Amino acid sequence: MVVVNTTNHGGPNAHFVDALAAADPSVRLQAALTAGTSPDPRLVATLVARCAVEPDFFVRDMLTWALCRLPAEITVPMLIDELRSDTPQARSQALHTLSKIGDRFAWPAVSALLHDEHEEVARSAWRAAAVLVPPGDQAGLADDLATELGRGDHHMQLSLSRALVALGEAVGPVLDAAGASPDPRIRAHASATQQLIRDPDSGFTLAVEMAKRVAVAGPDT
């Protein structure tokens, strides 16, 4: 986990550190924009550390963009280190940034968080895994992700379905197997995911609700 002392000691990046910690989110946003516009490897640790605590979505997104503008050989190891943080936001944002960078060196660390107990971390891990999975490993990832079918609310289930859909043909047999699960939530989620594959523009919520009714009532109803 990256730890940065943000106390201003008059160093070359002191003004930047202060700007990232400013009370006004527009100041923080401008600081992150500046960091991405003029990439400086000396700022990587500061940017990564700020991702763990930044409360504003738009600032976090700009921090990710700034990190993507820097050399992957510097950013990726630091972001992987963040995946061991006790802070859920640190793990989640690091996963998001790694998915944007797209360096498969991060794959083992990313795949280790697919079943994280914190829902936002798990969702970020699913999205990152679908991007970073090595060629030929899609079926294994589909099997692993399928164990999460039925977990969480609508938003979480949609995130998992999108990650599964991104794996292409490898997900078909997994969803067929899940469709025979004794758990009606798993069957409903699998069915809604299959509908999403057939029609990406279909309403996922409606598909889930319809699948739940069928799953609960039984196939012969």
N, C-alpha and C positions, 0 to 999 in steps of 0.2 A: 504494500500500500504506500502510495506517495504521500509524504508529509512535508508540507512547506511552511516555513515560518513567514507569515505575512507582515511581520513588524517591519516598518520602514527604517532601515539602517543606512539609507543614503546610497545604496548600490545602484548599478546601471539600470536595473529593472524596477526600482522602487516605485516610480510613478505608475507603472503598469499594474503592479501588485495592488497598489492603493485603489486604482480605478476599478479593478475587478471586484474589490470588496466594497465599493461605494453603495450607499443606501439607494440611490436612484438606479433602477434597472436600465434606463436608457444610457447611462454612463458605462455600466458594465457591458451592455451590448456593443457600444462603440469601441470599448477596449478589446473585446473579442474579435470584432471586425478588423480592427487595426492589426491584431496579431496574425490574422489570416491573410491580410493584404500584404504584409511585410513579414513573411515567415522567419522566425528566429529560433533555432534549436535550443537556445538557452532558456526559452520560455515553456518548453514542453512540460516540465514538472509542475510549474505553476498552473498551466492550463488543465492538466489532468487533475490536480488537487481541487481546483475550483469546480470541476464537473461534479464532484462528490457532494458539494454543499449548495450549489447554485439553485435557488428556488424557482426561477423564471424559465419557462419552457423555451422561449425564443432565445434567451441568452445561452442556455445549454446547447441548443441547436447550433448557434454560432460558434460556441467553443468546440463542438465536434468538427465543424467546417474548418476551423483554424488548425485543429490537430491533423486533419486530413491533408492539409497543405504542407505539412512538415514531413521529413524523411521517415518512411515506415520503419527503418532499422532502429530509429530512436524511439518513435512513439509506441510501436507495438509491444516491445518488452515492458514498458512502463504500464501500458494498459492491461496487459496480462497480469502484472503484479497487482493491479487494482481489483482483479477478480477474486482475490483472497481477502478483500476488505470485509470488515464486520458491518459496514454501512451499506444497506441495500441500494441506495441511489448510486453509490460509487460503482458497485457491480453492474447495475443496470445501464448506466451511462457508458461505462467502459465497453460493455457488450455492444451497445448501439454504435459506438465509434468504431469498434473493430469490424462490425459488419459493413460500415461505410468505407473503411480502408480496404477491406477485401483480401487481406494477407492470410493465406491458409496456415501459416506458422502458428496462428492462434487457435487452430481447430481443437487440439486436445484440451486446452483450458476452457474453451467455450462449451464443448460437449459435456464437460464435467458439471455444468450448471443447468442442464436441461430439466432437472427435477428440484430446483431450488425451492425452498419452502416459502419464499417471498414471491408473491404472484407477479409483480412487475419485473423482477429479475428473471423468473422463468419465461415470461413472455418475450423479453429481450433476448434470452438465450435461444428460444425457438427461432426467432427471426434471424439471428446471427448464424445459427447452425445451418439453416436452409441456404444461406449465401456461401458459407465457408466449407461446407461438406466436400471432402475430396471426391473426385470423379470415381465412380464405382462403389461408393459407400452409401449411396442414397437409400438402398433397401434396408441397410442396417439402421440408418437414422430413422427411417419411417417406422420400423419396429419399435425403436426406443420412444419416439414421440407418441406412438399409439397408446402407450401405457398411461398417457396423460389425458386421453379422451374422457370427456365427462367432467373434467375438473373446472371449477370456478363458474363465474357468471358469463353472460352473453359475450362481453368484450374479450374475456380470456379465451373462451371457446372459439371465437372467430379468429383470434391470433393463431391458435394452434391449427385450425383448419387451413388458414392461408399458408402457414409453414409447410403443412402436409401437401397442399396443392402444388407448391413450388417444387416439390420433389419429382413431379411428373409421373411416369408410368410405374415407378417403384412403389407408389402408395396404394395402387389398386388392390393387390392381394391382402394388404394389411387392413384396409377398410372393409373388405369382404369378410375377413375373419372377425373384426370387431362387430360387424352386423349380426353375428351369431352370439354375442355376449349375453350372459344372463342378466346383466345390469342394464336396465332400460335407458339410463342416462348415456351410457357408452353407445348403445345401439342408436339412439337418437342423434348423438353427435356425429357418429360415423355416417349415418344417412344424410344429414345436413351437409357434411363435407363432400359426399359424393354428388349431391345436388349442386354444390358450388363448383365442382369440376365440370359438370355437364353444362352449367349455365352460370358463368362468373358474375353476371349482372342480376342474378336472382336475389331475392331478399333472404339473407341468412337467418334472420330472426324468425320469419314465417316458416322457413324450412325446418328449423329446430322444433318449433311448436308443433308442426304437423307430424314430424317424426316422433316426438314424445307421445302424442296421442296414439299413434300406431303401436309404438313400443310398449306402452302401458296396457293397451287394450288387447294386444296380441295379434299376430299376423293373420289369423283367420276371422277377425272381427270385421 
